[in-house]
Amino acid sequence: MLTTTTHTFSASSTLLCCKKPLFHPVSFHRSAHLRPPTSFHLFNPIRSFVESRGILGMNQQLKRRFGTVCYAPPVTTTNLQWICTISSVVLMFAKGTAIQKAFVVPFFALQAPAVLVSWIKGEYGIWTAFLALLVRLFFYIPGELELPFIALLMVILLPYQIANLRGRQEGLVLSLVIAAFLAFQHFTRVGGLRRAFDQGSIIATLAVLCVVTVPCVLLI
C-alpha cells in the first residue's frame, strides 16, 4: 500500500516537472514585442500637437511667401493697352470735354492691343467696316458715331511702317505727345483742374488721365 502511494506521488511530481509553465517570461516579452500597437501607441497627443504646429507654421510661411504673388492683379502691357483703348473710346463719346476728338483716332490705332487689331483686320472686322460704310452712304450718322467707324478703317488701312510702331518706344512717344495735347486742351477749355472734376466732366477727365498715364508707365 505504501509502495503504490509512493509511485503515484513520484509520477505526479514527474508530470508537474515536465509540464512547461503557461507564462514563460521570455515568451511573454516576445509576444509583447510582436503584439500590434494599441490605440495608445497609435495616438500620441504630444507628437500630434508638435506635427500640427509644424504643418501650420509651414502653411503660414507659404502664405507669406506666395500669398502676394498669387492674389496680385497682373499688370501687363496688354492690360494697359486695353485701358488706353477703353479710355479713348470713352473720349469719343464723352460730352463733358471740348477736345478735338479727331486726335483720339490715331491714338486708338497706335495703342490698340494685338488681339483687337487681329480681330479688326480679320473677317468679322472687315464685314463690320463694310456694313458701317453702307449705313454711312444711305443714312445720316452723328459725328460721335463716325469716329469709331473712322478708327476701324484706320486700323484696317494702316501702313505696315506705322503699324510696326505699335508697342515700340517710338509709338509710345508719339502716343504720349497726342495724349499730352489732348490733356492740355481738356484742362484748358474746361476751365482748370477744379472744374475738370465736376459732375459733367469727371468721366472725360478720368479718361484723359488714363490716356496720359498709360504711355508714361509703358515708357518706364
Summary of the structure (lengths in Angstrom):
residues: 220
radius of gyration: 43.2
end to end distance: 124.0
largest distance: 146.4
contacts: 541
relative contact order: 0.11
helix: 78%
strand: 0%
